[in-house]
Amino acid sequence: MYKSRISLLGLLIISLASCKSTTGPTNYSQTLDDGSIKITQLEDNKTQIGETIYFGVDESGINSEMMSVLDAQVAYLKENGRQNITIEGHTDEQGTREYNLGLGAKRSNSVKAYMVSQGLSTSRIDVVTYGKERPVSLCSEEKCWKENRRAVTVIAGGFN
């Protein structure tokens, strides 16, 4: 048992040392009740909790498919009560800057309202709108616009 703990600690050190430098943490470790160390990649967690919600043209309502993504996020956040989130509202490039900032705000607030209705505290959720200022896809075609009409859930300060 002692050797396995040392092996896990060595693996943790090697994993952390080999990480690329980024603007935020790329992984985190957690000591479990049995004394073992769990290393989780941030990208894996983003996939598990489904951080992006997509919207239709000029819409801020959440469809049933996206509700299942939000339900997974809510379940994760209920299990991890110390983590706060920021919901970023985004739009495609069509329309004025002012209109898109307003639509992005409606989208992020729509996601927040749903999460609060599912039992999360409003104090854990911040919202921000970027409108069309931070596109994920750059082209003036529907395939890109579709990817940019979104709300992104971001773990505040990364994973604890």
Backbone bond lengths (Angstrom), bond angles and torsions (degrees), N, CA, C in turn:
res aa  C-N    CA-C-N  psi(-1)  N-CA   C-N-CA  omega(-1)  CA-C   N-CA-C  phi
1 M - - - 1.449 - - 1.522 109.91 -
2 Y 1.349 117.18 -42.18 1.457 121.06 -179.95 1.523 110.46 -62.48
3 K 1.347 116.32 -42.06 1.465 120.51 179.90 1.517 111.21 -65.34
4 S 1.317 117.90 -36.23 1.460 120.02 -179.74 1.528 110.78 -68.55
5 R 1.332 117.57 -35.26 1.469 120.60 176.75 1.524 110.31 -66.15
6 I 1.320 116.70 -42.47 1.467 120.35 178.77 1.529 109.36 -65.25
7 S 1.319 117.21 -40.43 1.465 121.02 178.40 1.529 110.27 -62.52
8 L 1.322 116.78 -43.84 1.455 120.07 178.59 1.519 111.45 -64.95
9 L 1.333 117.17 -40.01 1.454 120.65 178.10 1.520 110.49 -64.33
10 G 1.333 116.96 -41.50 1.461 121.11 176.83 1.517 111.10 -62.13
11 L 1.336 116.32 -42.49 1.462 120.98 177.74 1.526 110.57 -61.84
12 L 1.324 116.57 -41.41 1.457 120.96 177.97 1.522 110.80 -60.91
13 I 1.322 117.20 -46.21 1.462 121.37 -179.17 1.522 110.41 -63.33
14 I 1.313 117.24 -44.51 1.464 120.85 179.04 1.526 110.10 -63.83
15 S 1.317 116.96 -42.73 1.462 120.75 -179.61 1.524 110.95 -62.31
16 L 1.315 115.70 -45.11 1.462 119.04 -179.23 1.522 111.31 -68.04
17 A 1.309 117.83 -37.42 1.459 121.17 -179.32 1.522 111.80 -68.66
18 S 1.318 117.47 -28.87 1.460 120.27 -177.20 1.518 113.32 -89.10
19 C 1.319 117.86 -1.35 1.453 120.75 -179.09 1.520 110.84 -69.94
20 K 1.343 114.15 142.48 1.453 119.42 174.76 1.515 108.80 -72.87
21 S 1.317 116.46 149.49 1.454 120.65 176.35 1.519 109.24 -74.84
22 T 1.328 116.85 128.06 1.451 121.75 178.84 1.510 108.25 -135.84
23 T 1.333 115.57 179.60 1.458 119.65 179.32 1.519 112.10 -73.55
24 G 1.314 118.08 -16.39 1.452 121.01 -179.88 1.511 109.82 -142.43
25 P 1.314 117.19 177.12 1.456 119.63 -179.19 1.518 110.58 -67.71
26 T 1.334 117.06 142.94 1.458 120.14 177.87 1.513 111.37 -99.41
27 N 1.325 117.96 -13.97 1.451 119.70 174.83 1.521 109.09 -156.47
28 Y 1.289 115.33 171.51 1.461 119.99 174.94 1.516 108.89 -146.28
29 S 1.319 114.92 160.08 1.451 118.80 177.94 1.516 108.97 -119.85
30 Q 1.292 114.76 154.98 1.456 121.03 -178.89 1.521 107.53 -142.18
31 T 1.334 117.61 131.49 1.454 120.79 175.41 1.521 108.20 -87.32
32 L 1.314 115.65 123.23 1.456 121.27 -178.70 1.519 110.61 -85.29
33 D 1.331 116.53 168.34 1.464 121.94 -177.30 1.529 112.54 -58.67
34 D 1.324 117.18 -30.52 1.463 119.51 -179.19 1.531 112.68 -83.18
35 G 1.345 117.30 4.17 1.464 121.81 178.12 1.513 113.89 91.00
36 S 1.327 117.77 -8.17 1.461 119.85 179.30 1.535 109.91 -77.33
37 I 1.308 115.37 162.90 1.456 120.76 -179.03 1.517 108.53 -110.92
38 K 1.310 115.50 130.01 1.460 121.31 178.88 1.524 107.55 -105.99
39 I 1.334 116.83 123.63 1.458 121.75 177.19 1.518 107.13 -107.44
40 T 1.316 116.46 125.78 1.449 120.92 -177.82 1.519 109.52 -124.60
41 Q 1.302 116.35 130.38 1.454 120.97 176.65 1.527 108.55 -75.58
42 L 1.321 116.97 136.22 1.455 122.17 179.37 1.525 110.43 -59.49
43 E 1.314 117.73 -42.91 1.459 119.96 -179.56 1.526 111.01 -61.00
44 D 1.344 118.08 -37.30 1.452 120.58 177.08 1.518 110.83 -62.87
45 N 1.336 116.92 -39.86 1.456 119.73 179.12 1.519 111.25 -67.43
46 K 1.327 117.41 -38.32 1.456 118.99 176.94 1.523 110.06 -58.75
47 T 1.326 116.21 -42.25 1.454 120.32 179.19 1.526 110.01 -65.68
48 Q 1.322 117.21 -42.65 1.460 120.67 -177.38 1.521 111.99 -64.14
49 I 1.328 117.01 -41.27 1.462 117.60 -177.83 1.519 112.17 -93.66
50 G 1.326 118.59 -2.86 1.460 121.52 175.13 1.510 111.98 57.69
51 E 1.313 117.31 73.70 1.456 120.64 -169.21 1.518 115.77 -71.31
52 T 1.338 120.39 -14.67 1.457 121.82 -174.17 1.520 112.22 -111.20
53 I 1.326 114.80 132.96 1.461 122.89 175.65 1.526 106.23 -113.94
54 Y 1.319 117.62 132.56 1.467 121.53 -178.49 1.522 110.82 -106.28
55 F 1.337 114.83 150.94 1.462 122.23 -177.00 1.520 110.27 -127.65
56 G 1.318 115.39 159.82 1.453 121.48 173.85 1.523 110.48 -80.47
57 V 1.319 116.12 177.26 1.460 122.67 179.42 1.527 109.75 -60.93
58 D 1.319 116.88 127.24 1.469 123.70 177.68 1.529 113.02 56.42
59 E 1.323 118.01 27.88 1.459 121.16 -178.55 1.516 111.22 -115.53
60 S 1.333 114.77 149.73 1.460 120.50 174.06 1.528 111.05 -129.12
61 G 1.328 116.71 1.01 1.460 121.67 176.85 1.522 111.02 -78.11
62 I 1.316 116.42 149.40 1.467 122.13 -177.88 1.519 109.27 -98.54
63 N 1.340 116.59 123.85 1.466 119.50 179.08 1.528 110.19 -82.79
64 S 1.334 116.22 170.47 1.468 120.55 -174.11 1.525 112.46 -63.96
65 E 1.335 118.03 -34.25 1.468 120.17 178.60 1.530 110.49 -64.51
66 M 1.310 117.06 -41.16 1.463 120.97 -179.77 1.529 111.15 -73.99
67 M 1.330 117.70 -26.45 1.472 119.87 176.11 1.517 110.74 -62.37
68 S 1.322 117.64 -34.89 1.467 119.54 179.08 1.526 110.52 -66.97
69 V 1.331 117.20 -34.13 1.468 120.56 175.21 1.531 108.86 -66.32
70 L 1.324 116.60 -44.85 1.470 120.18 179.07 1.526 111.50 -64.26
71 D 1.330 117.15 -37.02 1.464 119.83 177.68 1.524 110.93 -60.79
72 A 1.330 116.87 -38.87 1.465 120.72 177.27 1.526 110.25 -66.18
73 Q 1.322 117.15 -39.56 1.460 120.29 177.48 1.524 110.87 -64.15
74 V 1.309 116.32 -45.14 1.470 120.98 179.79 1.527 110.37 -60.91
75 A 1.328 117.17 -44.55 1.467 120.59 179.20 1.523 110.23 -60.16
76 Y 1.325 117.24 -44.55 1.465 121.10 178.45 1.530 110.54 -61.10
77 L 1.320 116.77 -44.98 1.464 120.40 -177.41 1.526 112.08 -69.49
78 K 1.308 117.95 -31.38 1.469 120.56 175.53 1.527 110.38 -67.16
79 E 1.330 116.81 -36.03 1.464 121.19 178.16 1.525 111.94 -74.51
80 N 1.312 117.08 -22.64 1.463 123.14 -176.86 1.521 108.65 -121.34
81 G 1.314 115.08 70.19 1.451 122.95 -171.30 1.512 116.85 -64.10
82 R 1.336 118.23 -12.83 1.470 119.63 -179.99 1.520 112.08 -89.44
83 Q 1.311 117.03 -10.03 1.458 119.57 -175.13 1.521 111.62 -90.83
84 N 1.325 114.47 129.29 1.449 121.76 175.37 1.518 108.67 -102.13
85 I 1.313 116.70 159.46 1.453 120.59 -178.07 1.521 111.85 -130.40
86 T 1.309 114.59 159.10 1.458 122.72 169.10 1.517 106.43 -121.57
87 I 1.306 116.60 131.35 1.456 121.26 176.97 1.523 107.40 -103.91
88 E 1.335 115.18 119.56 1.462 122.10 -178.93 1.525 109.06 -97.21
89 G 1.336 116.97 126.40 1.459 121.87 176.21 1.517 110.39 -97.36
90 H 1.349 116.64 129.68 1.460 122.54 -178.10 1.529 110.20 -130.11
91 T 1.336 115.43 157.59 1.458 121.64 177.08 1.525 109.85 -135.12
92 D 1.328 114.99 172.99 1.461 118.41 172.73 1.526 108.97 -81.41
93 E 1.303 117.65 -179.19 1.467 122.06 -173.63 1.523 114.29 -80.67
94 Q 1.322 116.99 -8.52 1.463 120.29 -177.86 1.525 110.36 -74.22
95 G 1.297 117.15 142.16 1.460 121.44 177.99 1.511 111.81 95.08
96 T 1.325 115.36 172.57 1.458 120.84 -178.17 1.516 111.00 -76.92
97 R 1.309 115.13 162.55 1.466 120.64 178.45 1.528 110.09 -59.70
98 E 1.330 116.64 -45.34 1.464 121.46 -177.70 1.526 111.59 -63.25
99 Y 1.340 115.78 -44.51 1.457 119.36 179.10 1.524 110.46 -60.71
100 N 1.321 116.93 -45.58 1.456 121.26 -177.33 1.526 112.59 -68.40
101 L 1.318 117.73 -33.86 1.474 119.05 174.57 1.528 110.06 -63.68
102 G 1.331 116.35 -41.27 1.463 120.24 177.78 1.523 112.25 -64.94
103 L 1.335 116.67 -43.12 1.464 120.96 179.41 1.530 111.13 -66.17
104 G 1.326 116.58 -39.77 1.466 119.82 176.29 1.519 111.55 -61.37
105 A 1.335 116.49 -38.62 1.469 121.16 177.63 1.529 110.69 -65.85
106 K 1.337 116.81 -41.35 1.465 119.69 178.07 1.526 110.62 -61.80
107 R 1.327 116.42 -40.00 1.464 120.26 -179.22 1.524 111.53 -65.89
108 S 1.331 116.86 -47.52 1.471 118.68 -179.34 1.524 111.04 -66.39
109 N 1.322 117.80 -37.21 1.466 120.47 178.26 1.524 111.98 -70.40
110 S 1.323 117.46 -30.96 1.455 121.40 176.01 1.532 110.61 -64.44
111 V 1.326 116.01 -43.50 1.464 120.57 177.61 1.527 110.12 -64.41
112 K 1.330 116.90 -43.74 1.467 120.45 178.96 1.531 110.49 -60.40
113 A 1.329 116.59 -46.40 1.470 120.27 -179.36 1.525 111.09 -58.86
114 Y 1.324 117.46 -40.92 1.454 120.50 178.86 1.526 110.33 -64.21
115 M 1.333 116.45 -45.70 1.472 119.82 -179.02 1.526 111.43 -63.16
116 V 1.313 117.17 -39.36 1.466 120.95 177.75 1.532 109.65 -65.61
117 S 1.345 116.75 -39.37 1.469 119.88 178.56 1.531 112.00 -64.47
118 Q 1.341 116.29 -20.27 1.463 121.57 178.76 1.532 112.42 -95.28
119 G 1.333 116.98 6.09 1.463 119.87 172.11 1.516 116.78 108.40
120 L 1.323 119.16 0.61 1.468 119.35 176.73 1.527 110.02 -80.61
121 S 1.302 116.46 146.01 1.456 121.91 179.36 1.524 110.45 -75.52
122 T 1.315 116.67 137.33 1.469 120.62 177.98 1.523 111.52 -61.12
123 S 1.329 117.41 -26.11 1.467 120.16 -178.72 1.530 112.33 -69.01
124 R 1.320 117.96 -15.65 1.471 121.78 179.56 1.523 112.47 -91.30
125 I 1.332 117.01 -6.40 1.465 120.46 -171.76 1.527 110.73 -122.58
126 D 1.325 115.66 121.06 1.463 121.89 171.10 1.517 107.69 -107.41
127 V 1.312 116.38 153.75 1.461 120.77 176.46 1.521 109.41 -126.34
128 V 1.329 114.95 149.82 1.458 121.68 177.03 1.526 106.95 -146.79
129 T 1.323 116.86 150.29 1.452 120.72 175.34 1.522 109.87 -118.83
130 Y 1.315 114.80 136.71 1.461 120.46 175.25 1.520 111.24 -114.96
131 G 1.327 117.20 -6.03 1.452 119.91 -178.37 1.519 110.02 54.46
132 K 1.331 116.12 -128.57 1.464 120.35 -178.71 1.523 112.55 -96.95
133 E 1.322 117.37 9.86 1.466 122.12 -172.82 1.523 114.95 -74.80
134 R 1.326 119.20 -20.23 1.468 121.72 -177.43 1.539 110.62 -130.29
135 P 1.319 117.03 68.88 1.462 118.65 -179.50 1.527 111.65 -69.52
136 V 1.315 115.96 148.39 1.460 121.03 175.49 1.529 109.39 -91.82
137 S 1.329 116.80 -25.38 1.461 122.48 177.77 1.522 108.84 -127.19
138 L 1.322 115.82 135.25 1.458 121.15 -177.53 1.521 111.32 -112.59
139 C 1.296 116.92 99.37 1.458 124.14 169.20 1.525 106.78 -171.52
140 S 1.292 116.53 158.24 1.466 120.94 -178.91 1.525 110.27 -99.82
141 E 1.314 115.33 55.63 1.461 122.72 178.93 1.524 109.43 -136.05
142 E 1.306 115.76 158.51 1.464 121.30 -177.61 1.525 112.40 -56.23
143 K 1.338 118.17 -37.87 1.472 119.43 -178.18 1.527 111.26 -59.37
144 C 1.328 118.57 -35.44 1.469 121.79 177.54 1.518 111.20 -80.92
145 W 1.315 116.78 -41.88 1.463 119.69 -179.94 1.527 110.51 -58.57
146 K 1.341 115.57 -39.86 1.463 120.78 -179.86 1.531 111.55 -59.74
147 E 1.344 117.13 -40.54 1.464 121.41 179.72 1.526 112.46 -72.53
148 N 1.322 117.64 -23.52 1.461 121.34 -177.62 1.531 113.40 -88.15
149 R 1.319 117.99 -15.21 1.472 121.27 178.10 1.524 107.58 -84.80
150 R 1.334 115.90 90.67 1.468 118.50 -168.80 1.522 112.44 -153.97
151 A 1.324 114.20 166.41 1.468 123.44 167.21 1.515 105.68 -128.05
152 V 1.328 116.74 131.19 1.457 122.69 -176.01 1.522 109.33 -114.45
153 T 1.316 116.75 127.75 1.455 121.72 176.50 1.525 108.48 -92.78
154 V 1.327 115.61 122.26 1.450 122.13 -177.36 1.521 108.71 -117.41
155 I 1.335 116.33 129.78 1.461 120.14 175.78 1.523 106.96 -71.07
156 A 1.321 118.07 119.22 1.464 122.73 -178.18 1.523 109.97 -64.08
157 G 1.323 117.12 122.69 1.457 121.74 179.34 1.510 113.52 75.03
158 G 1.330 118.36 12.35 1.463 121.09 -178.02 1.525 110.19 78.00
159 F 1.305 115.55 -171.66 1.462 120.10 -179.32 1.519 109.61 -81.92
160 N 1.338 116.04 138.68 1.466 121.49 179.45 1.500 110.78 -88.31
